[in-house]
Amino acid sequence: MAHFRFRCFSLVTLAVVGGVAVPCAQAERIENKVAVFSALDKVTATIKTLTVPLNETREFGGLKVTPRVCFSRPPTEQPKTTSFVDVQEVQLDGQEKKIFSGWMFAESPGLNAVEHPVFDVWLTGCEEPKNPVAAAVPSGDGSETATDSAPGETEGDLPRRRVRR
């Protein structure tokens, strides 16, 4: 994070020297308690939603999915939902083999999804912010209220968010 601030500071310094003031915006990151995944069984063509609390494990077929962190942004920012995930495969002899350990991105599900001959797993979102105030959406009267609307829905005066896929 410090590297970003330094780079941002140097860009502002260059802009001020050139006679143009450029604000340095930094999106707030919201830590969440729960990661939400979609899982596909390619044999039965079944898609299931897995809602998994951090550092807990859920099974889907022969896979065990364990999210370590899940970050999102406030509804007023451009969507960016990421999670660090460990996925183990339970083999026929009962042994567990790690088949995936890395970051998943909800806005780019094909970038780092778990691809397995029988199962696919990808991140779809995060839930239950650790700091509910960070997830609040400012209302027109100056007070803040948390939003329960799905991405893309409008609530009151809020503009629709566009999600790139």
Secondary structure as a PSIPRED ss2 file (coil, helix, strand):
# PSIPRED VFORMAT (PSIPRED V4.0)

   1 M C   1.000  0.000  0.000
   2 A H   0.000  1.000  0.000
   3 H H   0.000  1.000  0.000
   4 F H   0.000  1.000  0.000
   5 R H   0.000  1.000  0.000
   6 F H   0.000  1.000  0.000
   7 R H   0.000  1.000  0.000
   8 C H   0.000  1.000  0.000
   9 F H   0.000  1.000  0.000
  10 S H   0.000  1.000  0.000
  11 L H   0.000  1.000  0.000
  12 V H   0.000  1.000  0.000
  13 T H   0.000  1.000  0.000
  14 L H   0.000  1.000  0.000
  15 A H   0.000  1.000  0.000
  16 V H   0.000  1.000  0.000
  17 V H   0.000  1.000  0.000
  18 G C   1.000  0.000  0.000
  19 G C   1.000  0.000  0.000
  20 V C   1.000  0.000  0.000
  21 A C   1.000  0.000  0.000
  22 V C   1.000  0.000  0.000
  23 P C   1.000  0.000  0.000
  24 C C   1.000  0.000  0.000
  25 A C   1.000  0.000  0.000
  26 Q C   1.000  0.000  0.000
  27 A C   1.000  0.000  0.000
  28 E C   1.000  0.000  0.000
  29 R C   1.000  0.000  0.000
  30 I E   0.000  0.000  1.000
  31 E E   0.000  0.000  1.000
  32 N E   0.000  0.000  1.000
  33 K E   0.000  0.000  1.000
  34 V E   0.000  0.000  1.000
  35 A E   0.000  0.000  1.000
  36 V E   0.000  0.000  1.000
  37 F E   0.000  0.000  1.000
  38 S E   0.000  0.000  1.000
  39 A E   0.000  0.000  1.000
  40 L E   0.000  0.000  1.000
  41 D E   0.000  0.000  1.000
  42 K C   1.000  0.000  0.000
  43 V C   1.000  0.000  0.000
  44 T C   1.000  0.000  0.000
  45 A C   1.000  0.000  0.000
  46 T E   0.000  0.000  1.000
  47 I E   0.000  0.000  1.000
  48 K E   0.000  0.000  1.000
  49 T E   0.000  0.000  1.000
  50 L E   0.000  0.000  1.000
  51 T E   0.000  0.000  1.000
  52 V E   0.000  0.000  1.000
  53 P E   0.000  0.000  1.000
  54 L C   1.000  0.000  0.000
  55 N C   1.000  0.000  0.000
  56 E C   1.000  0.000  0.000
  57 T C   1.000  0.000  0.000
  58 R E   0.000  0.000  1.000
  59 E E   0.000  0.000  1.000
  60 F E   0.000  0.000  1.000
  61 G C   1.000  0.000  0.000
  62 G C   1.000  0.000  0.000
  63 L E   0.000  0.000  1.000
  64 K E   0.000  0.000  1.000
  65 V E   0.000  0.000  1.000
  66 T E   0.000  0.000  1.000
  67 P E   0.000  0.000  1.000
  68 R E   0.000  0.000  1.000
  69 V E   0.000  0.000  1.000
  70 C E   0.000  0.000  1.000
  71 F E   0.000  0.000  1.000
  72 S E   0.000  0.000  1.000
  73 R C   1.000  0.000  0.000
  74 P C   1.000  0.000  0.000
  75 P C   1.000  0.000  0.000
  76 T C   1.000  0.000  0.000
  77 E C   1.000  0.000  0.000
  78 Q C   1.000  0.000  0.000
  79 P C   1.000  0.000  0.000
  80 K C   1.000  0.000  0.000
  81 T C   1.000  0.000  0.000
  82 T E   0.000  0.000  1.000
  83 S E   0.000  0.000  1.000
  84 F E   0.000  0.000  1.000
  85 V E   0.000  0.000  1.000
  86 D E   0.000  0.000  1.000
  87 V E   0.000  0.000  1.000
  88 Q E   0.000  0.000  1.000
  89 E E   0.000  0.000  1.000
  90 V E   0.000  0.000  1.000
  91 Q C   1.000  0.000  0.000
  92 L C   1.000  0.000  0.000
  93 D C   1.000  0.000  0.000
  94 G C   1.000  0.000  0.000
  95 Q C   1.000  0.000  0.000
  96 E E   0.000  0.000  1.000
  97 K E   0.000  0.000  1.000
  98 K E   0.000  0.000  1.000
  99 I E   0.000  0.000  1.000
 100 F E   0.000  0.000  1.000
 101 S E   0.000  0.000  1.000
 102 G E   0.000  0.000  1.000
 103 W E   0.000  0.000  1.000
 104 M E   0.000  0.000  1.000
 105 F E   0.000  0.000  1.000
 106 A C   1.000  0.000  0.000
 107 E C   1.000  0.000  0.000
 108 S C   1.000  0.000  0.000
 109 P C   1.000  0.000  0.000
 110 G C   1.000  0.000  0.000
 111 L C   1.000  0.000  0.000
 112 N C   1.000  0.000  0.000
 113 A C   1.000  0.000  0.000
 114 V E   0.000  0.000  1.000
 115 E E   0.000  0.000  1.000
 116 H C   1.000  0.000  0.000
 117 P C   1.000  0.000  0.000
 118 V C   1.000  0.000  0.000
 119 F E   0.000  0.000  1.000
 120 D E   0.000  0.000  1.000
 121 V E   0.000  0.000  1.000
 122 W E   0.000  0.000  1.000
 123 L E   0.000  0.000  1.000
 124 T E   0.000  0.000  1.000
 125 G E   0.000  0.000  1.000
 126 C E   0.000  0.000  1.000
 127 E E   0.000  0.000  1.000
 128 E E   0.000  0.000  1.000
 129 P E   0.000  0.000  1.000
 130 K C   1.000  0.000  0.000
 131 N C   1.000  0.000  0.000
 132 P C   1.000  0.000  0.000
 133 V C   1.000  0.000  0.000
 134 A C   1.000  0.000  0.000
 135 A C   1.000  0.000  0.000
 136 A E   0.000  0.000  1.000
 137 V E   0.000  0.000  1.000
 138 P E   0.000  0.000  1.000
 139 S C   1.000  0.000  0.000
 140 G C   1.000  0.000  0.000
 141 D C   1.000  0.000  0.000
 142 G C   1.000  0.000  0.000
 143 S C   1.000  0.000  0.000
 144 E E   0.000  0.000  1.000
 145 T E   0.000  0.000  1.000
 146 A E   0.000  0.000  1.000
 147 T C   1.000  0.000  0.000
 148 D C   1.000  0.000  0.000
 149 S C   1.000  0.000  0.000
 150 A C   1.000  0.000  0.000
 151 P C   1.000  0.000  0.000
 152 G C   1.000  0.000  0.000
 153 E C   1.000  0.000  0.000
 154 T C   1.000  0.000  0.000
 155 E C   1.000  0.000  0.000
 156 G C   1.000  0.000  0.000
 157 D C   1.000  0.000  0.000
 158 L C   1.000  0.000  0.000
 159 P C   1.000  0.000  0.000
 160 R C   1.000  0.000  0.000
 161 R C   1.000  0.000  0.000
 162 R C   1.000  0.000  0.000
 163 V C   1.000  0.000  0.000
 164 R C   1.000  0.000  0.000
 165 R C   1.000  0.000  0.000
